[in-house]
C-alpha cells in the first residue's frame, strides 16, 4: 500500500457521528457511494453488452427489467443491507435498458425509424416527471417506499421485453449467434 494512502484515511471521511451519537454516513461518503453506483452501471453495461451478443436482446431486456422489479421491491421492504445492495443492483440492471429499448423500438421500421427514434427520445421526459412522483411518495411515507414508482416502470420494461417479438412480429435481433441487420 502506498504511503500516500495513509492507514485507512480514505475511509475516514465516509462516516461521521450524528446528533444522537450514532455513526452515520457523511456527505463525502454519500458522494463516494454514488461513484460506486456508477461503477455498477458501467459493469452492467460491459457485461450486458457481452450478453447481448449471445442472447436475444428482448429476452435480456425482459430479464433485466424483471431483476429490477425484484431489486426495487426489496428496497421497498426495508430489509437492511439487502435493500442497500439492491439499490446498487438496480444500477447494474438498468445499464442496458435505454439502448436496448431504442434498438428494439426502431428495429425493422425502415424510413419510419427517424420518427420513431424521435418519439423514443421524447419519452425520456418520463425521467423528468417520475422522480417528482417518487419524491412525493418518499415525502408522504419514506424513501424506501418511494421505490415503488420505478418498480412499476421496470415492470413495464420487462413486459415490453418479454413481448417484443409479438409486438414487432419479429423473432429476435440475434439469429444463430450473429447480430441480425436491423433495417
Residue pairs with C-beta under 8 A, 6 or more apart in sequence:
13 26
13 28
13 29
14 25
14 26
14 28
14 29
14 32
15 23
15 24
15 25
15 26
15 29
16 23
16 24
16 25
16 26
17 23
17 24
18 24
25 33
36 88
37 87
37 88
37 91
38 91
40 88
40 89
40 91
40 92
40 95
41 91
41 92
41 94
41 95
42 95
43 92
43 95
44 91
44 92
44 93
44 94
44 95
44 96
45 95
45 96
48 60
48 64
48 95
48 96
49 96
51 60
52 60
52 96
52 100
52 174
53 174
53 179
54 174
54 177
55 174
56 172
56 173
56 174
57 100
57 103
57 104
57 172
57 173
57 174
58 104
58 161
58 162
58 164
58 165
58 172
58 173
59 161
59 162
59 172
60 96
60 100
60 161
61 96
61 97
61 100
61 101
61 104
61 157
61 158
61 160
61 161
61 164
62 157
62 158
62 159
62 160
62 161
62 162
62 164
63 158
63 161
64 93
64 94
64 96
64 97
64 157
64 158
64 161
65 93
65 97
65 154
65 155
65 156
65 157
65 158
65 159
65 160
65 161
66 154
66 158
67 89
67 93
68 90
68 93
68 94
68 150
68 151
68 154
68 157
68 158
69 151
69 154
69 155
69 158
70 86
71 86
71 87
71 89
71 90
71 93
72 86
72 90
72 147
72 148
72 150
72 151
72 154
73 147
73 151
74 82
74 83
74 86
75 83
75 86
75 87
75 90
75 144
75 147
76 144
76 145
76 147
76 148
76 151
77 83
77 144
78 142
78 144
83 144
90 150
97 157
98 124
100 161
101 120
101 157
101 160
102 117
102 120
103 173
103 182
104 160
104 161
104 164
104 168
104 173
105 116
105 117
105 120
106 113
106 116
106 117
106 120
106 182
106 183
107 168
107 170
107 173
107 182
107 183
108 168
108 170
108 182
108 183
109 116
109 183
110 183
113 183
126 153
130 149
130 150
130 153
133 149
134 146
134 147
134 149
134 150
135 146
137 145
137 146
137 148
137 149
138 145
138 146
160 167
164 170
165 171
165 172
172 180
173 179
173 180
173 182
174 180
